[in-house]
């Protein structure tokens, strides 16, 4: 059993418990990423693209939950949102 499968099964088993927790988690991580992107300045196109992607990934996850999409898609969107926002945080803390 892979790590992904293990966490996905846990997410599916306790779906109703994880939904509010993951909304709060990914919203906090996304807002931290947006803060670091804005602190580095919006004077370049790459900063604007980073901010756009940061917001889009967070909104896609929230929309996937509200649309009551399948659990696997919601879980994949959570992973995508968290990984992309952590990458944005790392990029903008190293560059500053």
C-alpha positions as CSV (number, residue, x, y, z in Angstrom):
1,X,0.0,0.0,0.0
2,X,1.5,3.3,-1.1
3,X,1.4,6.5,1.0
4,X,-1.0,8.0,-1.4
5,X,-3.4,5.1,-1.1
6,X,-3.1,5.1,2.7
7,X,-4.0,8.8,3.0
8,X,-6.7,8.6,0.4
9,X,-8.4,5.7,2.2
10,X,-8.2,7.7,5.5
11,X,-9.7,10.7,3.7
12,X,-12.5,8.7,2.3
13,X,-13.3,6.9,5.6
14,X,-13.6,10.2,7.5
15,X,-14.7,12.4,4.6
16,X,-17.1,14.6,6.6
17,X,-14.5,15.2,9.3
18,X,-11.7,16.1,6.9
19,X,-13.6,18.5,4.7
20,X,-13.7,21.4,7.2
21,X,-10.2,20.7,8.4
22,X,-8.8,20.7,4.9
23,X,-10.7,23.8,3.9
24,X,-9.1,25.6,6.8
25,X,-5.7,24.1,6.2
26,X,-5.5,24.9,2.5
27,X,-7.0,28.3,2.9
28,X,-4.3,29.2,5.5
29,X,-1.5,27.8,3.4
30,X,-2.9,29.6,0.4
31,X,-3.1,32.9,2.2
32,X,0.4,32.6,3.5
33,X,1.6,31.9,-0.1
34,X,-0.4,34.9,-1.3
35,X,1.2,37.1,1.4
36,X,4.7,36.0,0.4
37,X,4.0,36.6,-3.3
38,X,2.6,40.1,-2.5
39,X,5.5,40.9,-0.2
40,X,8.0,40.2,-3.0
41,X,6.1,42.7,-5.2
42,X,3.8,42.5,-8.2
43,X,6.2,44.3,-10.5
44,X,6.8,41.3,-12.8
45,X,4.5,39.1,-14.8
46,X,5.8,36.0,-13.0
47,X,4.6,37.4,-9.7
48,X,1.2,38.0,-11.1
49,X,1.1,34.5,-12.6
50,X,2.1,33.1,-9.2
51,X,-0.7,35.0,-7.4
52,X,-3.2,33.9,-10.1
53,X,-2.3,30.3,-9.7
54,X,-2.3,30.4,-5.9
55,X,-5.8,31.8,-5.9
56,X,-7.0,29.5,-8.6
57,X,-5.8,26.3,-6.9
58,X,-7.4,27.3,-3.6
59,X,-10.6,28.2,-5.3
60,X,-10.7,24.9,-7.4
61,X,-10.4,22.9,-4.2
62,X,-13.2,24.9,-2.5
63,X,-15.3,24.5,-5.7
64,X,-14.7,20.8,-5.8
65,X,-16.1,20.4,-2.3
66,X,-19.1,22.6,-2.9
67,X,-19.9,20.8,-6.2
68,X,-19.8,17.5,-4.2
69,X,-17.4,15.9,-6.7
70,X,-16.0,12.5,-6.2
71,X,-13.7,12.0,-3.2
72,X,-10.7,11.1,-5.3
73,X,-10.9,14.3,-7.3
74,X,-11.4,16.3,-4.1
75,X,-8.4,14.6,-2.6
76,X,-6.2,15.2,-5.7
77,X,-7.2,18.9,-5.7
78,X,-6.2,19.1,-2.1
79,X,-2.8,17.7,-2.8
80,X,-2.4,19.9,-5.8
81,X,-3.4,23.0,-3.9
82,X,-1.1,22.3,-0.9
83,X,1.9,21.4,-3.0
84,X,1.6,24.3,-5.3
85,X,1.2,26.8,-2.5
86,X,4.1,25.3,-0.5
87,X,6.2,25.7,-3.7
88,X,5.2,29.3,-4.0
89,X,6.1,29.9,-0.4
90,X,9.5,28.3,-0.8
91,X,10.2,30.2,-4.1
92,X,9.2,33.6,-2.6
93,X,11.1,33.1,0.7
94,X,14.3,32.1,-1.1
95,X,14.1,34.9,-3.6
96,X,13.6,37.6,-1.0
